[in-house]
Amino acid sequence: MTDDRGSTTAVPDPRRRVPGRGAWLHPDIACLELAVRRRAFSRAFRRRVDGTDAVRDWLEDERSSNQ
């Protein structure tokens, strides 16, 4: 998602409702950390991605609800 200032943030979209480009990610914190370290989101969206906190929070919620 891009905010008013033009900053792009990765957000989870498990229902596939958000329009635009998407990036697939295994539902695992280790996969997210690897994607951040390799700047995979910026490559997938073809623009700088400033945050992945919403994705991390969603993954943690999913993990805790499945235990």
PDB file with SEQRES, HELIX, SHEET and CRYST1 records, atoms N, CA, C and O in Angstrom:
SEQRES   1 A   67  MET THR ASP ASP ARG GLY SER THR THR ALA VAL PRO ASP          
SEQRES   2 A   67  PRO ARG ARG ARG VAL PRO GLY ARG GLY ALA TRP LEU HIS          
SEQRES   3 A   67  PRO ASP ILE ALA CYS LEU GLU LEU ALA VAL ARG ARG ARG          
SEQRES   4 A   67  ALA PHE SER ARG ALA PHE ARG ARG ARG VAL ASP GLY THR          
SEQRES   5 A   67  ASP ALA VAL ARG ASP TRP LEU GLU ASP GLU ARG SER SER          
SEQRES   6 A   67  ASN GLN                                                      
HELIX    1 AA1 ILE A   29  ARG A   37  1                                   9    
HELIX    2 AA2 ALA A   40  PHE A   45  1                                   6    
HELIX    3 AA3 ASP A   53  SER A   65  1                                  13    
SHEET    1 AA1 2 THR A   8  THR A   9  0                                        
SHEET    2 AA1 2 VAL A  49  GLY A  51  1                                        
CRYST1    1.000    1.000    1.000  90.00  90.00  90.00 P 1           1          
ATOM      1  N   MET A   1       0.844  -1.165   0.000  1.00  0.00           N  
ATOM      2  CA  MET A   1       0.000   0.000   0.000  1.00  0.00           C  
ATOM      3  C   MET A   1       0.899   1.241   0.000  1.00  0.00           C  
ATOM      4  O   MET A   1       1.955   1.255   0.632  1.00  0.00           O  
ATOM      5  N   THR A   2       0.473   2.253  -0.700  1.00  0.00           N  
ATOM      6  CA  THR A   2       1.206   3.512  -0.738  1.00  0.00           C  
ATOM      7  C   THR A   2       0.398   4.566  -0.003  1.00  0.00           C  
ATOM      8  O   THR A   2      -0.792   4.737  -0.268  1.00  0.00           O  
ATOM      9  N   ASP A   3       1.042   5.278   0.927  1.00  0.00           N  
ATOM     10  CA  ASP A   3       0.328   6.293   1.691  1.00  0.00           C  
ATOM     11  C   ASP A   3       0.377   7.647   0.995  1.00  0.00           C  
ATOM     12  O   ASP A   3       0.865   7.755  -0.130  1.00  0.00           O  
ATOM     13  N   ASP A   4      -0.130   8.680   1.668  1.00  0.00           N  
ATOM     14  CA  ASP A   4      -0.204  10.029   1.098  1.00  0.00           C  
ATOM     15  C   ASP A   4       1.159  10.601   0.733  1.00  0.00           C  
ATOM     16  O   ASP A   4       1.276  11.400  -0.196  1.00  0.00           O  
ATOM     17  N   ARG A   5       2.184  10.191   1.462  1.00  0.00           N  
ATOM     18  CA  ARG A   5       3.528  10.722   1.220  1.00  0.00           C  
ATOM     19  C   ARG A   5       4.299   9.931   0.178  1.00  0.00           C  
ATOM     20  O   ARG A   5       5.449  10.253  -0.121  1.00  0.00           O  
ATOM     21  N   GLY A   6       3.671   8.892  -0.382  1.00  0.00           N  
ATOM     22  CA  GLY A   6       4.339   8.090  -1.398  1.00  0.00           C  
ATOM     23  C   GLY A   6       5.169   6.957  -0.835  1.00  0.00           C  
ATOM     24  O   GLY A   6       5.914   6.317  -1.577  1.00  0.00           O  
ATOM     25  N   SER A   7       5.061   6.692   0.456  1.00  0.00           N  
ATOM     26  CA  SER A   7       5.796   5.618   1.100  1.00  0.00           C  
ATOM     27  C   SER A   7       5.051   4.299   0.894  1.00  0.00           C  
ATOM     28  O   SER A   7       3.848   4.225   1.143  1.00  0.00           O  
ATOM     29  N   THR A   8       5.746   3.271   0.447  1.00  0.00           N  
ATOM     30  CA  THR A   8       5.126   1.978   0.167  1.00  0.00           C  
ATOM     31  C   THR A   8       5.408   1.012   1.308  1.00  0.00           C  
ATOM     32  O   THR A   8       6.546   0.866   1.753  1.00  0.00           O  
ATOM     33  N   THR A   9       4.345   0.353   1.773  1.00  0.00           N  
ATOM     34  CA  THR A   9       4.436  -0.609   2.859  1.00  0.00           C  
ATOM     35  C   THR A   9       3.791  -1.912   2.420  1.00  0.00           C  
ATOM     36  O   THR A   9       2.720  -1.906   1.814  1.00  0.00           O  
ATOM     37  N   ALA A  10       4.433  -3.020   2.721  1.00  0.00           N  
ATOM     38  CA  ALA A  10       3.860  -4.331   2.414  1.00  0.00           C  
ATOM     39  C   ALA A  10       2.794  -4.648   3.459  1.00  0.00           C  
ATOM     40  O   ALA A  10       3.021  -4.483   4.657  1.00  0.00           O  
ATOM     41  N   VAL A  11       1.641  -5.098   3.002  1.00  0.00           N  
ATOM     42  CA  VAL A  11       0.543  -5.470   3.900  1.00  0.00           C  
ATOM     43  C   VAL A  11       0.032  -6.857   3.502  1.00  0.00           C  
ATOM     44  O   VAL A  11       0.075  -7.226   2.328  1.00  0.00           O  
ATOM     45  N   PRO A  12      -0.449  -7.616   4.480  1.00  0.00           N  
ATOM     46  CA  PRO A  12      -1.000  -8.930   4.138  1.00  0.00           C  
ATOM     47  C   PRO A  12      -2.353  -8.785   3.441  1.00  0.00           C  
ATOM     48  O   PRO A  12      -3.118  -7.868   3.741  1.00  0.00           O  
ATOM     49  N   ASP A  13      -2.635  -9.676   2.528  1.00  0.00           N  
ATOM     50  CA  ASP A  13      -3.909  -9.671   1.803  1.00  0.00           C  
ATOM     51  C   ASP A  13      -4.355 -11.121   1.588  1.00  0.00           C  
ATOM     52  O   ASP A  13      -4.409 -11.592   0.451  1.00  0.00           O  
ATOM     53  N   PRO A  14      -4.678 -11.833   2.685  1.00  0.00           N  
ATOM     54  CA  PRO A  14      -5.007 -13.251   2.546  1.00  0.00           C  
ATOM     55  C   PRO A  14      -6.261 -13.510   1.717  1.00  0.00           C  
ATOM     56  O   PRO A  14      -6.416 -14.606   1.177  1.00  0.00           O  
ATOM     57  N   ARG A  15      -7.149 -12.545   1.604  1.00  0.00           N  
ATOM     58  CA  ARG A  15      -8.362 -12.731   0.801  1.00  0.00           C  
ATOM     59  C   ARG A  15      -8.194 -12.269  -0.644  1.00  0.00           C  
ATOM     60  O   ARG A  15      -9.112 -12.389  -1.455  1.00  0.00           O  
ATOM     61  N   ARG A  16      -7.019 -11.744  -0.954  1.00  0.00           N  
ATOM     62  CA  ARG A  16      -6.684 -11.290  -2.313  1.00  0.00           C  
ATOM     63  C   ARG A  16      -7.660 -10.237  -2.821  1.00  0.00           C  
ATOM     64  O   ARG A  16      -8.199 -10.360  -3.921  1.00  0.00           O  
ATOM     65  N   ARG A  17      -7.886  -9.195  -2.013  1.00  0.00           N  
ATOM     66  CA  ARG A  17      -8.840  -8.142  -2.352  1.00  0.00           C  
ATOM     67  C   ARG A  17      -8.175  -6.814  -2.728  1.00  0.00           C  
ATOM     68  O   ARG A  17      -8.801  -5.975  -3.376  1.00  0.00           O  
ATOM     69  N   VAL A  18      -6.919  -6.617  -2.329  1.00  0.00           N  
ATOM     70  CA  VAL A  18      -6.233  -5.359  -2.595  1.00  0.00           C  
ATOM     71  C   VAL A  18      -5.798  -5.331  -4.058  1.00  0.00           C  
ATOM     72  O   VAL A  18      -5.140  -6.262  -4.522  1.00  0.00           O  
ATOM     73  N   PRO A  19      -6.154  -4.283  -4.786  1.00  0.00           N  
ATOM     74  CA  PRO A  19      -5.755  -4.222  -6.194  1.00  0.00           C  
ATOM     75  C   PRO A  19      -4.255  -3.957  -6.349  1.00  0.00           C  
ATOM     76  O   PRO A  19      -3.609  -3.424  -5.447  1.00  0.00           O  
ATOM     77  N   GLY A  20      -3.728  -4.333  -7.483  1.00  0.00           N  
ATOM     78  CA  GLY A  20      -2.324  -4.046  -7.782  1.00  0.00           C  
ATOM     79  C   GLY A  20      -1.465  -5.293  -7.735  1.00  0.00           C  
ATOM     80  O   GLY A  20      -1.957  -6.419  -7.655  1.00  0.00           O  
ATOM     81  N   ARG A  21      -0.160  -5.053  -7.788  1.00  0.00           N  
ATOM     82  CA  ARG A  21       0.801  -6.155  -7.781  1.00  0.00           C  
ATOM     83  C   ARG A  21       0.824  -6.833  -6.429  1.00  0.00           C  
ATOM     84  O   ARG A  21       0.615  -6.197  -5.396  1.00  0.00           O  
ATOM     85  N   GLY A  22       1.078  -8.108  -6.444  1.00  0.00           N  
ATOM     86  CA  GLY A  22       1.206  -8.861  -5.203  1.00  0.00           C  
ATOM     87  C   GLY A  22       2.542  -9.556  -5.146  1.00  0.00           C  
ATOM     88  O   GLY A  22       3.235  -9.676  -6.157  1.00  0.00           O  
ATOM     89  N   ALA A  23       2.899 -10.007  -3.982  1.00  0.00           N  
ATOM     90  CA  ALA A  23       4.124 -10.776  -3.794  1.00  0.00           C  
ATOM     91  C   ALA A  23       3.779 -11.952  -2.891  1.00  0.00           C  
ATOM     92  O   ALA A  23       3.249 -11.755  -1.797  1.00  0.00           O  
ATOM     93  N   TRP A  24       4.071 -13.163  -3.329  1.00  0.00           N  
ATOM     94  CA  TRP A  24       3.777 -14.347  -2.542  1.00  0.00           C  
ATOM     95  C   TRP A  24       4.879 -14.579  -1.521  1.00  0.00           C  
ATOM     96  O   TRP A  24       6.058 -14.346  -1.789  1.00  0.00           O  
ATOM     97  N   LEU A  25       4.470 -15.042  -0.347  1.00  0.00           N  
ATOM     98  CA  LEU A  25       5.404 -15.285   0.742  1.00  0.00           C  
ATOM     99  C   LEU A  25       4.912 -16.496   1.520  1.00  0.00           C  
ATOM    100  O   LEU A  25       3.722 -16.603   1.814  1.00  0.00           O  
ATOM    101  N   HIS A  26       5.819 -17.409   1.855  1.00  0.00           N  
ATOM    102  CA  HIS A  26       5.432 -18.525   2.716  1.00  0.00           C  
ATOM    103  C   HIS A  26       4.988 -17.955   4.054  1.00  0.00           C  
ATOM    104  O   HIS A  26       5.580 -16.982   4.523  1.00  0.00           O  
ATOM    105  N   PRO A  27       3.982 -18.518   4.677  1.00  0.00           N  
ATOM    106  CA  PRO A  27       3.496 -17.986   5.961  1.00  0.00           C  
ATOM    107  C   PRO A  27       4.431 -18.355   7.108  1.00  0.00           C  
ATOM    108  O   PRO A  27       4.067 -19.112   8.008  1.00  0.00           O  
ATOM    109  N   ASP A  28       5.641 -17.804   7.058  1.00  0.00           N  
ATOM    110  CA  ASP A  28       6.679 -18.143   8.014  1.00  0.00           C  
ATOM    111  C   ASP A  28       7.541 -16.905   8.262  1.00  0.00           C  
ATOM    112  O   ASP A  28       7.919 -16.213   7.317  1.00  0.00           O  
ATOM    113  N   ILE A  29       7.850 -16.627   9.515  1.00  0.00           N  
ATOM    114  CA  ILE A  29       8.669 -15.461   9.872  1.00  0.00           C  
ATOM    115  C   ILE A  29      10.050 -15.549   9.224  1.00  0.00           C  
ATOM    116  O   ILE A  29      10.585 -14.534   8.780  1.00  0.00           O  
ATOM    117  N   ALA A  30      10.631 -16.741   9.165  1.00  0.00           N  
ATOM    118  CA  ALA A  30      11.960 -16.898   8.567  1.00  0.00           C  
ATOM    119  C   ALA A  30      11.937 -16.501   7.090  1.00  0.00           C  
ATOM    120  O   ALA A  30      12.889 -15.896   6.597  1.00  0.00           O  
ATOM    121  N   CYS A  31      10.869 -16.835   6.389  1.00  0.00           N  
ATOM    122  CA  CYS A  31      10.742 -16.466   4.980  1.00  0.00           C  
ATOM    123  C   CYS A  31      10.632 -14.942   4.844  1.00  0.00           C  
ATOM    124  O   CYS A  31      11.232 -14.350   3.946  1.00  0.00           O  
ATOM    125  N   LEU A  32       9.871 -14.319   5.729  1.00  0.00           N  
ATOM    126  CA  LEU A  32       9.759 -12.858   5.719  1.00  0.00           C  
ATOM    127  C   LEU A  32      11.118 -12.215   5.956  1.00  0.00           C  
ATOM    128  O   LEU A  32      11.498 -11.288   5.240  1.00  0.00           O  
ATOM    129  N   GLU A  33      11.850 -12.697   6.950  1.00  0.00           N  
ATOM    130  CA  GLU A  33      13.165 -12.127   7.250  1.00  0.00           C  
ATOM    131  C   GLU A  33      14.119 -12.265   6.066  1.00  0.00           C  
ATOM    132  O   GLU A  33      14.885 -11.347   5.772  1.00  0.00           O  
ATOM    133  N   LEU A  34      14.074 -13.402   5.392  1.00  0.00           N  
ATOM    134  CA  LEU A  34      14.912 -13.601   4.209  1.00  0.00           C  
ATOM    135  C   LEU A  34      14.511 -12.635   3.094  1.00  0.00           C  
ATOM    136  O   LEU A  34      15.373 -12.054   2.436  1.00  0.00           O  
ATOM    137  N   ALA A  35      13.207 -12.464   2.883  1.00  0.00           N  
ATOM    138  CA  ALA A  35      12.728 -11.543   1.845  1.00  0.00           C  
ATOM    139  C   ALA A  35      13.152 -10.111   2.146  1.00  0.00           C  
ATOM    140  O   ALA A  35      13.536  -9.377   1.236  1.00  0.00           O  
ATOM    141  N   VAL A  36      13.087  -9.709   3.401  1.00  0.00           N  
ATOM    142  CA  VAL A  36      13.506  -8.355   3.783  1.00  0.00           C  
ATOM    143  C   VAL A  36      15.005  -8.204   3.564  1.00  0.00           C  
ATOM    144  O   VAL A  36      15.458  -7.212   2.992  1.00  0.00           O  
ATOM    145  N   ARG A  37      15.770  -9.186   4.018  1.00  0.00           N  
ATOM    146  CA  ARG A  37      17.234  -9.124   3.876  1.00  0.00           C  
ATOM    147  C   ARG A  37      17.652  -9.067   2.414  1.00  0.00           C  
ATOM    148  O   ARG A  37      18.617  -8.382   2.075  1.00  0.00           O  
ATOM    149  N   ARG A  38      16.943  -9.775   1.545  1.00  0.00           N  
ATOM    150  CA  ARG A  38      17.294  -9.807   0.123  1.00  0.00           C  
ATOM    151  C   ARG A  38      16.603  -8.718  -0.693  1.00  0.00           C  
ATOM    152  O   ARG A  38      16.764  -8.651  -1.912  1.00  0.00           O  
ATOM    153  N   ARG A  39      15.827  -7.860  -0.009  1.00  0.00           N  
ATOM    154  CA  ARG A  39      15.083  -6.764  -0.657  1.00  0.00           C  
ATOM    155  C   ARG A  39      14.133  -7.297  -1.734  1.00  0.00           C  
ATOM    156  O   ARG A  39      13.953  -6.675  -2.781  1.00  0.00           O  
ATOM    157  N   ALA A  40      13.536  -8.444  -1.463  1.00  0.00           N  
ATOM    158  CA  ALA A  40      12.656  -9.090  -2.434  1.00  0.00           C  
ATOM    159  C   ALA A  40      11.370  -8.302  -2.667  1.00  0.00           C  
ATOM    160  O   ALA A  40      10.845  -8.297  -3.780  1.00  0.00           O  
ATOM    161  N   PHE A  41      10.857  -7.640  -1.637  1.00  0.00           N  
ATOM    162  CA  PHE A  41       9.629  -6.863  -1.820  1.00  0.00           C  
ATOM    163  C   PHE A  41       9.863  -5.699  -2.780  1.00  0.00           C  
ATOM    164  O   PHE A  41       9.028  -5.425  -3.642  1.00  0.00           O  
ATOM    165  N   SER A  42      10.974  -5.030  -2.636  1.00  0.00           N  
ATOM    166  CA  SER A  42      11.276  -3.904  -3.522  1.00  0.00           C  
ATOM    167  C   SER A  42      11.403  -4.374  -4.968  1.00  0.00           C  
ATOM    168  O   SER A  42      10.973  -3.676  -5.887  1.00  0.00           O  
ATOM    169  N   ARG A  43      11.983  -5.536  -5.173  1.00  0.00           N  
ATOM    170  CA  ARG A  43      12.081  -6.066  -6.533  1.00  0.00           C  
ATOM    171  C   ARG A  43      10.708  -6.475  -7.063  1.00  0.00           C  
ATOM    172  O   ARG A  43      10.384  -6.212  -8.221  1.00  0.00           O  
ATOM    173  N   ALA A  44       9.908  -7.113  -6.224  1.00  0.00           N  
ATOM    174  CA  ALA A  44       8.592  -7.584  -6.669  1.00  0.00           C  
ATOM    175  C   ALA A  44       7.663  -6.418  -7.012  1.00  0.00           C  
ATOM    176  O   ALA A  44       6.913  -6.481  -7.985  1.00  0.00           O  
ATOM    177  N   PHE A  45       7.718  -5.357  -6.209  1.00  0.00           N  
ATOM    178  CA  PHE A  45       6.826  -4.220  -6.429  1.00  0.00           C  
ATOM    179  C   PHE A  45       7.439  -3.139  -7.316  1.00  0.00           C  
ATOM    180  O   PHE A  45       6.784  -2.160  -7.674  1.00  0.00           O  
ATOM    181  N   ARG A  46       8.710  -3.339  -7.661  1.00  0.00           N  
ATOM    182  CA  ARG A  46       9.443  -2.385  -8.513  1.00  0.00           C  
ATOM    183  C   ARG A  46       9.441  -0.969  -7.937  1.00  0.00           C  
ATOM    184  O   ARG A  46       9.363   0.020  -8.665  1.00  0.00           O  
ATOM    185  N   ARG A  47       9.530  -0.906  -6.629  1.00  0.00           N  
ATOM    186  CA  ARG A  47       9.666   0.369  -5.912  1.00  0.00           C  
ATOM    187  C   ARG A  47      10.149   0.066  -4.508  1.00  0.00           C  
ATOM    188  O   ARG A  47      10.029  -1.062  -4.029  1.00  0.00           O  
ATOM    189  N   ARG A  48      10.690   1.067  -3.858  1.00  0.00           N  
ATOM    190  CA  ARG A  48      11.213   0.889  -2.507  1.00  0.00           C  
ATOM    191  C   ARG A  48      10.070   0.596  -1.537  1.00  0.00           C  
ATOM    192  O   ARG A  48       9.071   1.315  -1.509  1.00  0.00           O  
ATOM    193  N   VAL A  49      10.221  -0.452  -0.751  1.00  0.00           N  
ATOM    194  CA  VAL A  49       9.238  -0.814   0.270  1.00  0.00           C  
ATOM    195  C   VAL A  49       9.822  -0.449   1.621  1.00  0.00           C  
ATOM    196  O   VAL A  49      10.884  -0.939   2.006  1.00  0.00           O  
ATOM    197  N   ASP A  50       9.112   0.427   2.344  1.00  0.00           N  
ATOM    198  CA  ASP A  50       9.640   0.977   3.593  1.00  0.00           C  
ATOM    199  C   ASP A  50       9.302   0.166   4.835  1.00  0.00           C  
ATOM    200  O   ASP A  50       9.965   0.318   5.861  1.00  0.00           O  
ATOM    201  N   GLY A  51       8.294  -0.685   4.769  1.00  0.00           N  
ATOM    202  CA  GLY A  51       7.942  -1.419   5.980  1.00  0.00           C  
ATOM    203  C   GLY A  51       7.246  -2.727   5.719  1.00  0.00           C  
ATOM    204  O   GLY A  51       6.528  -2.893   4.733  1.00  0.00           O  
ATOM    205  N   THR A  52       7.477  -3.665   6.641  1.00  0.00           N  
ATOM    206  CA  THR A  52       6.824  -4.963   6.571  1.00  0.00           C  
ATOM    207  C   THR A  52       6.226  -5.334   7.926  1.00  0.00           C  
ATOM    208  O   THR A  52       5.931  -6.504   8.170  1.00  0.00           O  
ATOM    209  N   ASP A  53       6.048  -4.360   8.801  1.00  0.00           N  
ATOM    210  CA  ASP A  53       5.536  -4.632  10.143  1.00  0.00           C  
ATOM    211  C   ASP A  53       4.152  -5.269  10.117  1.00  0.00           C  
ATOM    212  O   ASP A  53       3.876  -6.168  10.911  1.00  0.00           O  
ATOM    213  N   ALA A  54       3.284  -4.823   9.225  1.00  0.00           N  
ATOM    214  CA  ALA A  54       1.934  -5.382   9.151  1.00  0.00           C  
ATOM    215  C   ALA A  54       1.976  -6.849   8.747  1.00  0.00           C  
ATOM    216  O   ALA A  54       1.187  -7.654   9.242  1.00  0.00           O  
ATOM    217  N   VAL A  55       2.886  -7.197   7.859  1.00  0.00           N  
ATOM    218  CA  VAL A  55       3.029  -8.597   7.438  1.00  0.00           C  
ATOM    219  C   VAL A  55       3.549  -9.431   8.600  1.00  0.00           C  
ATOM    220  O   VAL A  55       3.045 -10.525   8.858  1.00  0.00           O  
ATOM    221  N   ARG A  56       4.557  -8.916   9.303  1.00  0.00           N  
ATOM    222  CA  ARG A  56       5.113  -9.629  10.466  1.00  0.00           C  
ATOM    223  C   ARG A  56       4.035  -9.852  11.530  1.00  0.00           C  
ATOM    224  O   ARG A  56       3.916 -10.950  12.074  1.00  0.00           O  
ATOM    225  N   ASP A  57       3.250  -8.809  11.825  1.00  0.00           N  
ATOM    226  CA  ASP A  57       2.187  -8.931  12.825  1.00  0.00           C  
ATOM    227  C   ASP A  57       1.166  -9.984  12.409  1.00  0.00           C  
ATOM    228  O   ASP A  57       0.721 -10.779  13.237  1.00  0.00           O  
ATOM    229  N   TRP A  58       0.795  -9.992  11.132  1.00  0.00           N  
ATOM    230  CA  TRP A  58      -0.179 -10.967  10.641  1.00  0.00           C  
ATOM    231  C   TRP A  58       0.374 -12.388  10.761  1.00  0.00           C  
ATOM    232  O   TRP A  58      -0.335 -13.301  11.186  1.00  0.00           O  
ATOM    233  N   LEU A  59       1.640 -12.568  10.387  1.00  0.00           N  
ATOM    234  CA  LEU A  59       2.254 -13.895  10.488  1.00  0.00           C  
ATOM    235  C   LEU A  59       2.306 -14.374  11.938  1.00  0.00           C  
ATOM    236  O   LEU A  59       2.049 -15.546  12.213  1.00  0.00           O  
ATOM    237  N   GLU A  60       2.636 -13.479  12.863  1.00  0.00           N  
ATOM    238  CA  GLU A  60       2.682 -13.845  14.275  1.00  0.00           C  
ATOM    239  C   GLU A  60       1.289 -14.195  14.793  1.00  0.00           C  
ATOM    240  O   GLU A  60       1.137 -15.139  15.568  1.00  0.00           O  
ATOM    241  N   ASP A  61       0.278 -13.447  14.372  1.00  0.00           N  
ATOM    242  CA  ASP A  61      -1.100 -13.758  14.776  1.00  0.00           C  
ATOM    243  C   ASP A  61      -1.536 -15.108  14.229  1.00  0.00           C  
ATOM    244  O   ASP A  61      -2.171 -15.891  14.936  1.00  0.00           O  
ATOM    245  N   GLU A  62      -1.200 -15.384  12.972  1.00  0.00           N  
ATOM    246  CA  GLU A  62      -1.543 -16.664  12.370  1.00  0.00           C  
ATOM    247  C   GLU A  62      -0.854 -17.817  13.099  1.00  0.00           C  
ATOM    248  O   GLU A  62      -1.460 -18.860  13.344  1.00  0.00           O  
ATOM    249  N   ARG A  63       0.400 -17.619  13.435  1.00  0.00           N  
ATOM    250  CA  ARG A  63       1.153 -18.671  14.125  1.00  0.00           C  
ATOM    251  C   ARG A  63       0.563 -18.936  15.504  1.00  0.00           C  
ATOM    252  O   ARG A  63       0.430 -20.091  15.909  1.00  0.00           O  
ATOM    253  N   SER A  64       0.207 -17.875  16.230  1.00  0.00           N  
ATOM    254  CA  SER A  64      -0.331 -18.058  17.567  1.00  0.00           C  
ATOM    255  C   SER A  64      -1.745 -18.654  17.536  1.00  0.00           C  
ATOM    256  O   SER A  64      -2.120 -19.382  18.455  1.00  0.00           O  
ATOM    257  N   SER A  65      -2.521 -18.361  16.512  1.00  0.00           N  
ATOM    258  CA  SER A  65      -3.872 -18.910  16.433  1.00  0.00           C  
ATOM    259  C   SER A  65      -3.863 -20.377  16.005  1.00  0.00           C  
ATOM    260  O   SER A  65      -4.831 -21.097  16.250  1.00  0.00           O  
ATOM    261  N   ASN A  66      -2.785 -20.826  15.372  1.00  0.00           N  
ATOM    262  CA  ASN A  66      -2.693 -22.217  14.927  1.00  0.00           C  
ATOM    263  C   ASN A  66      -2.061 -23.130  15.967  1.00  0.00           C  
ATOM    264  O   ASN A  66      -1.970 -24.339  15.752  1.00  0.00           O  
ATOM    265  N   GLN A  67      -1.629 -22.577  17.079  1.00  0.00           N  
ATOM    266  CA  GLN A  67      -0.984 -23.413  18.110  1.00  0.00           C  
ATOM    267  C   GLN A  67      -1.978 -23.880  19.116  1.00  0.00           C  
ATOM    268  O   GLN A  67      -1.620 -24.592  20.054  1.00  0.00           O  
TER     269      GLN A  67                                                      
END                                                                             
